[in-house]
Amino acid sequence: MLDLQLVCEEWFLNIVKHGYRVDRPDALAGYPPIEVAMWMEGQDELNIRFVDAAPPFDPVAYEAPNLALSAEERQIGGLGIYLIKQKMDNCEYRRIDGRNELILRKNITQAI
């Protein structure tokens, strides 16, 4: 279950750091809250949904980093998204009404 915590933390921080640009003093002014919901589908599938008002960004379409390269040769970034995709069974993105929606799914009977 620590994997699920890691995935949630990684995606939430990506929204705040890259989407809401916390490097500016007024960064969060005007942004609606980040919505996070969790629910079960049946007895074994956990769903986690993130909704934010950051600029459009589809992590599902984000190309995986080339792990065959050394750390010095690779471009900075992308490992968090790679980790999320590896830890979850399914990731689904869509843009609805000017907001990003990411739904992550995990079979928890396999995660225990």
Backbone torsions as a table, in degrees:
resi	resn	phi	psi	omega
1	MET	NA	-16.7	175.4
2	LEU	-63.5	-29.5	176.6
3	ASP	-60.0	-40.8	-179.8
4	LEU	-66.3	-39.5	177.0
5	GLN	-63.4	-43.7	179.3
6	LEU	-61.5	-44.8	179.8
7	VAL	-61.8	-46.2	-179.7
8	CYS	-63.2	-44.8	179.3
9	GLU	-62.7	-44.0	-178.9
10	GLU	-60.7	-47.3	-176.8
11	TRP	-70.4	-41.3	178.4
12	PHE	-59.2	-45.9	179.9
13	LEU	-66.2	-34.0	175.6
14	ASN	-62.0	-42.8	178.8
15	ILE	-60.4	-49.9	-176.2
16	VAL	-66.0	-48.8	-174.0
17	LYS	-73.2	-46.1	-173.9
18	HIS	-97.7	-34.9	-178.9
19	GLY	-83.3	-45.5	-177.3
20	TYR	-95.3	-2.0	173.1
21	ARG	49.9	68.9	-177.4
22	VAL	-71.8	2.9	177.8
23	ASP	-78.0	-8.3	177.1
24	ARG	-103.3	143.6	180.0
25	PRO	-59.8	-33.3	-178.3
26	ASP	-96.5	19.6	-168.9
27	ALA	-54.1	-44.6	-174.1
28	LEU	-90.8	-4.3	178.6
29	ALA	-64.5	127.3	176.8
30	GLY	88.3	-10.1	177.3
31	TYR	-87.9	133.0	174.1
32	PRO	-70.2	164.6	-178.8
33	PRO	-61.4	157.2	171.6
34	ILE	-82.9	127.6	-179.8
35	GLU	-97.6	134.9	176.2
36	VAL	-131.5	128.9	178.1
37	ALA	-133.1	147.3	176.6
38	MET	-132.1	140.1	176.0
39	TRP	-155.6	162.0	178.8
40	MET	-100.7	140.8	168.6
41	GLU	-108.8	113.1	-175.6
42	GLY	66.2	-149.1	-177.1
43	GLN	-98.6	-10.1	-170.5
44	ASP	-128.6	-7.3	-177.5
45	GLU	-109.7	117.7	175.0
46	LEU	-92.9	132.6	177.7
47	ASN	-115.9	136.3	177.1
48	ILE	-127.2	126.5	-176.7
49	ARG	-120.4	127.1	175.2
50	PHE	-112.9	133.1	175.4
51	VAL	-129.8	131.4	-179.5
52	ASP	-144.8	165.4	-178.1
53	ALA	-107.2	20.7	177.4
54	ALA	-69.7	168.2	175.5
55	PRO	-56.5	155.8	-178.3
56	PRO	-55.7	133.6	174.8
57	PHE	-156.4	121.0	-179.0
58	ASP	-103.7	100.0	-179.5
59	PRO	-69.4	-22.9	179.7
60	VAL	-66.3	-35.3	-179.6
61	ALA	-83.9	-8.0	-177.9
62	TYR	-66.5	128.1	-176.7
63	GLU	-71.5	136.2	179.4
64	ALA	-64.9	143.0	177.3
65	PRO	-68.2	155.0	177.5
66	ASN	-82.1	99.2	-176.5
67	LEU	-75.8	-8.4	176.8
68	ALA	-74.2	-21.0	178.3
69	LEU	-80.7	154.2	175.7
70	SER	-70.9	163.8	179.3
71	ALA	-58.6	-34.5	179.7
72	GLU	-70.3	-29.5	-177.3
73	GLU	-85.6	-24.2	-177.5
74	ARG	-77.0	151.6	172.4
75	GLN	-69.9	150.3	177.6
76	ILE	-71.6	138.5	175.5
77	GLY	97.9	165.4	175.8
78	GLY	94.6	-15.5	-178.3
79	LEU	-70.4	-32.3	178.4
80	GLY	-64.5	-44.6	178.2
81	ILE	-65.2	-41.2	176.6
82	TYR	-58.4	-45.7	179.8
83	LEU	-61.0	-44.8	179.3
84	ILE	-58.9	-47.0	-179.3
85	LYS	-63.9	-34.0	180.0
86	GLN	-73.4	-35.7	-175.2
87	LYS	-82.9	-25.8	-177.3
88	MET	-99.2	154.9	178.6
89	ASP	-80.6	-29.1	-178.4
90	ASN	-154.2	139.9	176.2
91	CYS	-129.7	129.3	-177.8
92	GLU	-130.9	127.8	179.7
93	TYR	-117.8	144.7	168.5
94	ARG	-154.8	156.2	178.3
95	ARG	-107.1	119.5	-177.2
96	ILE	-130.5	125.3	176.5
97	ASP	50.7	42.6	177.4
98	GLY	75.1	17.4	-179.5
99	ARG	-130.2	148.9	175.5
100	ASN	-84.3	138.1	174.0
101	GLU	-129.7	124.0	176.5
102	LEU	-122.1	123.7	176.4
103	ILE	-113.5	125.2	179.7
104	LEU	-111.6	135.9	-178.4
105	ARG	-125.2	141.4	179.9
106	LYS	-144.0	130.3	171.9
107	ASN	-76.6	109.1	-173.6
108	ILE	-80.3	-14.2	176.1
109	THR	-70.2	-28.0	176.5
110	GLN	-83.1	-20.7	-175.5
111	ALA	-84.9	-13.6	-175.7
112	ILE	-83.5	NA	NA
